[in-house]
Amino acid sequence: MDLESAIGGHPIKKDSWRAVLTLAYQSLGVVYGDLSTSPLYVYKSTFAEDIQHSETNEEIYGVLSFVFWTLTLIPLIKYVFIVLRADDNGEGGTFALYSLLCRHARVSSLPNCQLADEDLSEYTKDGVDLTNKKTCGSRLKSTLEKHRVLQRVLLVLALIGACMVIGDGVLTPSISVFSAVSGLELSMAKPHHRYVEVPVACAILVILFAIQHYGTHRVGFLFAPVVITWLLCISAIGLYNIFYWNPHVYRALSPYYMYKFLKKTQRGGWMSLGGILLCMTGSEAMFADLGHFSQLSIKIAFSFVVYPSLVLAYMGQAAYLSQHHGEESNYRIGFYASVPEKLRLPVLVIAILAAVVGSQAVITGTFSIIKQCSSLGCFPRVKIVHTSSKIHGQIYIPEINWTLMLLCLAITIGFRDTKRMGNASGLAVITVMLVTTCLMSVVIILCWHKSFVYAIAFILIFGSIESLYFSASLIKFREGAWVPIALSLIFLIVMYVWHYGTCKKYEFDVQNKVSINWLLGLGPSLGIVRVRGIGLIYTELVAGIPAIFSHFVTNLPAFHQVLVFLCIKSVPVPHVRPGERFLVGRVGPKEYRLYRCIARYGYRDIHKDDLEFEKDLVCSIAEFIRSEKSETSVKLEDAEESERMTVVGTSSTNVDGVRMCEDEGETAETSEVREIKSPKKLRKRVRFLVPESPQMEMEARRELQELMEAREAGMAFIMGHSYVKAKRGSGWVKTAVINYGYDFLRRNSRGPSYAWSVPHASTLEVGMVYQV
């Protein structure tokens, strides 16, 4: 299943209907696996305890009416027709909404933002002028920018949504696989089936997580056929049950039956809403996985395939249950009871496969949301493995994978029934939806430039429905709903402590920048021996000289002839085009051979491997040297802010720029390029292929020659090993957060050299204490 052509969403609009339908077919296996398996446990969770299935059928008709209108209002109207339009350059999800808000108002959680980032192609603001203070958007923008409390509220909202997605990554595999396996209960004695269900479900979960490091690209082509087979199966069984057991069940689609249901059941009916809301489990995936497909393909797949199939499945179950009442109704009210006996075994197999596909999509989504959090500075750095070079977004995070597996097994073994699993999963699902509703209301005003009336109407209509379900889930705190709250609280603390510590560390760097006069006083040699090679000094600063540089100069007897202050930063856009990857400039006069290079990545970008990164970095500096004009050189008398940065793309995008060749042999000159050759005595041959440019100064050629020789001598990645401590006199909360919380996370997370795919084989670390 090749999703590469679907990245971004914009090209899809120009494609043929065949391409759109192909994407719609593929989306069935990636997006709808979780949502399509919800019939396995909705009725069973709803009738678990709060209400009883009586002879009048008012309960089953009321539940069916609630399910139908919930599916219609939330997944269909809210997500398909409204929320999908709030894409971030083709990307969706909680952080896509937060990213949109960060670009329309200065509320970003990233400390090292630059004005130059606003020139990125994907940093669009729809061309609407928000300087007019009379508009709703401009008033809201100024309010958000003035009050840091509101900015923190937006960040915490986005983090809560992300934490609940992670919690859903634990609960969905548990309840989906366990519910699928629960079909075994009808083929054996009631006291014995529990001894089989739990071990089988655990075995499937272990296998599912154990194969994650292989990626899904090898079996991904099977996902869509499995989900389609499952949808056809449940819709066909639903039609059979409707015509065979109760053809008049369609009457229950009337909202009047919801009123009768609540009037009769009262508090029990309200509490049962915690089970009914499970019918929209997985709806958020339509928005979160938008980056793999297009809006039109997801709308077609849901409106014409998934939605009708689910409605028929729920109507069929209700038709069967309306004619079956008895003492064992709680035991036999599950999905498999409505399946004809001869079909139960094949349906059981298909259900298990569909549950695995749905769980796989949720697990991959959990990896993706953690990567986005890490890119935006809200999660400790983790090892990210890209399992496929062709399929966009296929990643694997070992630490998170095994943590999810242990938590899934604990939930399955600890609860051992769909009732408590459903209570836990329902709260996680509805919380994410509430967060999306809150952020969407701000997007409607700030990004879509609508009046407050539209935002208030959106919250009143959808927020009130979701709040009703949220209250019904929250009341079951002691019956399983505490699990997503506990998990989310732990992850939220981790995220916020990491974000707080990172911001404080950056503030220390900014406040302790070294003066440019100090650099000028050292002279071109920097007061030490300059040896051949390139030194990459990692810093999070985007301007000025980091304090750690003076620490290096003081403690190291020699330094490389070419020094590069390297900053690898994330920007609040999903992707940065390769042609806009680097910002390159000088630090100090030309003879100092000090450069600043800022590599910019979006929160969904894939970081390149060591060798490719090195090549792109050196080529970007060489292209900067070649294209630099003498009249645009930096005036150092104006302080650090006078640094002028030039946008330079990667080597693959600079077709007419400098190219670098590394080999052992000779290459013949052509009429199109001139070669700047290095001495023959070196082991590795490095050449810059420079486009014909008569205006190129000799000084620039000499600088390119030195850069080439330095590249041949090798590169070293130099970084500070920081020890962050709270200042004396700090409050006990700050001291505990920095000295214990942030320090623990920093010690147990990946360093920049591992997280950013920079050459860690030749890394030099120098310790430094940060008093924040």
MOHUWO-V586972 format. One record per backbone hydrogen bond with DSSP energy under -1.0 kcal/mol. NH is the residue of the N-H (numbers start at 1). CO is the residue of the C=O. If there is no record, write none. Layout:
nh:NH co:CO
nh:NH co:CO
This chain:
nh:6 co:3
nh:7 co:4
nh:14 co:11
nh:15 co:12
nh:20 co:16
nh:21 co:17
nh:22 co:18
nh:23 co:19
nh:24 co:20
nh:25 co:21
nh:26 co:22
nh:27 co:23
nh:30 co:26
nh:31 co:27
nh:32 co:27
nh:36 co:32
nh:38 co:35
nh:40 co:37
nh:41 co:38
nh:42 co:38
nh:45 co:41
nh:46 co:42
nh:47 co:43
nh:57 co:54
nh:61 co:57
nh:62 co:58
nh:63 co:59
nh:64 co:60
nh:65 co:61
nh:66 co:62
nh:67 co:63
nh:68 co:64
nh:69 co:65
nh:70 co:66
nh:71 co:67
nh:72 co:68
nh:73 co:69
nh:74 co:70
nh:76 co:71
nh:77 co:72
nh:78 co:73
nh:79 co:74
nh:80 co:75
nh:81 co:76
nh:83 co:78
nh:84 co:79
nh:85 co:82
nh:86 co:83
nh:88 co:91
nh:91 co:88
nh:97 co:93
nh:98 co:94
nh:99 co:95
nh:100 co:96
nh:101 co:97
nh:102 co:98
nh:103 co:99
nh:104 co:100
nh:105 co:101
nh:107 co:105
nh:118 co:115
nh:119 co:116
nh:120 co:117
nh:123 co:120
nh:124 co:122
nh:128 co:125
nh:135 co:132
nh:139 co:135
nh:140 co:136
nh:141 co:137
nh:142 co:138
nh:143 co:139
nh:144 co:140
nh:145 co:141
nh:146 co:142
nh:147 co:143
nh:151 co:147
nh:152 co:148
nh:153 co:149
nh:154 co:150
nh:155 co:151
nh:156 co:152
nh:157 co:153
nh:158 co:154
nh:159 co:155
nh:160 co:156
nh:161 co:157
nh:162 co:158
nh:163 co:159
nh:164 co:160
nh:165 co:161
nh:166 co:162
nh:167 co:163
nh:168 co:164
nh:169 co:165
nh:170 co:167
nh:171 co:167
nh:172 co:168
nh:175 co:171
nh:176 co:172
nh:177 co:173
nh:178 co:174
nh:179 co:175
nh:180 co:176
nh:181 co:177
nh:182 co:178
nh:183 co:180
nh:184 co:181
nh:185 co:182
nh:186 co:183
nh:187 co:184
nh:192 co:189
nh:193 co:189
nh:195 co:192
nh:196 co:193
nh:197 co:193
nh:198 co:194
nh:200 co:196
nh:201 co:197
nh:202 co:198
nh:203 co:199
nh:204 co:200
nh:205 co:201
nh:206 co:202
nh:207 co:203
nh:208 co:204
nh:209 co:205
nh:210 co:206
nh:211 co:207
nh:212 co:209
nh:214 co:211
nh:215 co:212
nh:220 co:216
nh:222 co:219
nh:223 co:220
nh:226 co:222
nh:227 co:223
nh:228 co:224
nh:229 co:225
nh:230 co:226
nh:231 co:227
nh:232 co:228
nh:233 co:229
nh:234 co:230
nh:235 co:231
nh:236 co:232
nh:237 co:233
nh:238 co:234
nh:239 co:235
nh:240 co:236
nh:241 co:237
nh:242 co:238
nh:243 co:239
nh:244 co:240
nh:245 co:241
nh:246 co:241
nh:249 co:246
nh:251 co:248
nh:252 co:249
nh:253 co:250
nh:254 co:251
nh:257 co:254
nh:258 co:255
nh:259 co:255
nh:260 co:256
nh:261 co:257
nh:262 co:258
nh:263 co:259
nh:264 co:260
nh:265 co:261
nh:266 co:262
nh:268 co:265
nh:270 co:266
nh:271 co:267
nh:272 co:268
nh:273 co:270
nh:274 co:271
nh:275 co:272
nh:276 co:272
nh:277 co:273
nh:278 co:275
nh:279 co:276
nh:280 co:277
nh:281 co:278
nh:283 co:280
nh:286 co:283
nh:288 co:284
nh:289 co:285
nh:290 co:287
nh:292 co:289
nh:293 co:290
nh:298 co:294
nh:299 co:295
nh:300 co:296
nh:301 co:297
nh:302 co:298
nh:303 co:299
nh:304 co:300
nh:305 co:301
nh:306 co:301
nh:307 co:302
nh:309 co:305
nh:310 co:306
nh:311 co:307
nh:312 co:308
nh:313 co:309
nh:314 co:310
nh:315 co:311
nh:316 co:312
nh:317 co:313
nh:318 co:314
nh:319 co:315
nh:320 co:316
nh:321 co:317
nh:322 co:318
nh:323 co:320
nh:324 co:321
nh:329 co:326
nh:332 co:328
nh:338 co:335
nh:339 co:336
nh:343 co:340
nh:347 co:343
nh:348 co:344
nh:349 co:345
nh:350 co:346
nh:351 co:347
nh:352 co:348
nh:353 co:349
nh:354 co:350
nh:355 co:351
nh:356 co:352
nh:357 co:353
nh:358 co:354
nh:359 co:355
nh:360 co:356
nh:361 co:357
nh:362 co:358
nh:363 co:359
nh:364 co:360
nh:365 co:361
nh:366 co:362
nh:367 co:363
nh:368 co:364
nh:369 co:365
nh:370 co:366
nh:371 co:367
nh:372 co:368
nh:373 co:369
nh:374 co:370
nh:375 co:371
nh:376 co:372
nh:377 co:374
nh:378 co:373
nh:385 co:396
nh:387 co:394
nh:394 co:391
nh:395 co:393
nh:396 co:385
nh:401 co:397
nh:402 co:398
nh:403 co:399
nh:404 co:400
nh:405 co:401
nh:406 co:402
nh:407 co:403
nh:408 co:404
nh:409 co:405
nh:410 co:406
nh:411 co:407
nh:412 co:408
nh:413 co:409
nh:414 co:410
nh:415 co:411
nh:416 co:412
nh:421 co:417
nh:422 co:418
nh:423 co:419
nh:424 co:420
nh:425 co:421
nh:426 co:422
nh:427 co:423
nh:428 co:424
nh:429 co:425
nh:430 co:426
nh:431 co:427
nh:432 co:428
nh:433 co:429
nh:434 co:430
nh:435 co:431
nh:436 co:432
nh:437 co:433
nh:438 co:434
nh:439 co:435
nh:440 co:436
nh:441 co:437
nh:442 co:438
nh:443 co:439
nh:444 co:440
nh:445 co:441
nh:446 co:442
nh:447 co:443
nh:448 co:443
nh:450 co:444
nh:455 co:451
nh:456 co:452
nh:457 co:453
nh:458 co:454
nh:459 co:455
nh:460 co:456
nh:461 co:457
nh:462 co:458
nh:463 co:459
nh:465 co:461
nh:466 co:462
nh:467 co:463
nh:468 co:464
nh:469 co:465
nh:470 co:466
nh:471 co:467
nh:472 co:468
nh:473 co:469
nh:474 co:470
nh:475 co:471
nh:476 co:473
nh:477 co:474
nh:481 co:476
nh:482 co:477
nh:483 co:480
nh:486 co:482
nh:487 co:483
nh:488 co:484
nh:489 co:485
nh:490 co:486
nh:491 co:487
nh:492 co:488
nh:493 co:489
nh:494 co:490
nh:495 co:491
nh:496 co:492
nh:497 co:493
nh:498 co:494
nh:499 co:495
nh:500 co:496
nh:501 co:497
nh:502 co:498
nh:503 co:499
nh:504 co:500
nh:505 co:501
nh:506 co:502
nh:507 co:503
nh:508 co:504
nh:509 co:505
nh:510 co:506
nh:511 co:507
nh:512 co:508
nh:513 co:510
nh:514 co:545
nh:519 co:515
nh:520 co:516
nh:521 co:517
nh:526 co:523
nh:528 co:525
nh:529 co:557
nh:531 co:559
nh:534 co:714
nh:535 co:562
nh:536 co:716
nh:537 co:564
nh:538 co:718
nh:539 co:566
nh:549 co:546
nh:551 co:547
nh:552 co:548
nh:553 co:549
nh:554 co:550
nh:555 co:551
nh:556 co:552
nh:559 co:529
nh:561 co:531
nh:562 co:533
nh:563 co:593
nh:564 co:535
nh:565 co:595
nh:566 co:537
nh:567 co:597
nh:569 co:599
nh:571 co:601
nh:573 co:571
nh:580 co:577
nh:581 co:578
nh:582 co:648
nh:583 co:598
nh:584 co:646
nh:585 co:596
nh:587 co:594
nh:592 co:589
nh:593 co:590
nh:595 co:563
nh:596 co:585
nh:597 co:565
nh:598 co:583
nh:599 co:567
nh:600 co:581
nh:601 co:569
nh:603 co:573
nh:604 co:574
nh:605 co:602
nh:613 co:609
nh:614 co:610
nh:615 co:611
nh:616 co:612
nh:617 co:613
nh:618 co:614
nh:619 co:615
nh:620 co:616
nh:621 co:617
nh:622 co:618
nh:623 co:619
nh:624 co:620
nh:625 co:621
nh:626 co:622
nh:627 co:623
nh:628 co:624
nh:632 co:629
nh:633 co:630
nh:638 co:635
nh:639 co:636
nh:642 co:639
nh:643 co:640
nh:646 co:584
nh:648 co:582
nh:650 co:578
nh:653 co:650
nh:654 co:650
nh:655 co:653
nh:659 co:689
nh:661 co:687
nh:663 co:685
nh:674 co:690
nh:676 co:688
nh:685 co:663
nh:687 co:661
nh:689 co:659
nh:690 co:674
nh:692 co:672
nh:696 co:693
nh:701 co:697
nh:702 co:698
nh:703 co:699
nh:704 co:700
nh:705 co:701
nh:706 co:702
nh:707 co:703
nh:708 co:704
nh:709 co:705
nh:710 co:706
nh:711 co:707
nh:712 co:708
nh:713 co:709
nh:716 co:534
nh:717 co:762
nh:718 co:536
nh:719 co:764
nh:721 co:766
nh:722 co:720
nh:723 co:768
nh:725 co:770
nh:730 co:727
nh:735 co:731
nh:736 co:732
nh:737 co:733
nh:738 co:734
nh:739 co:735
nh:740 co:736
nh:741 co:736
nh:742 co:737
nh:743 co:738
nh:744 co:740
nh:745 co:741
nh:746 co:742
nh:747 co:743
nh:748 co:744
nh:750 co:381
nh:755 co:751
nh:756 co:752
nh:758 co:753
nh:760 co:758
nh:764 co:717
nh:766 co:719
nh:768 co:721
nh:770 co:723
nh:772 co:725
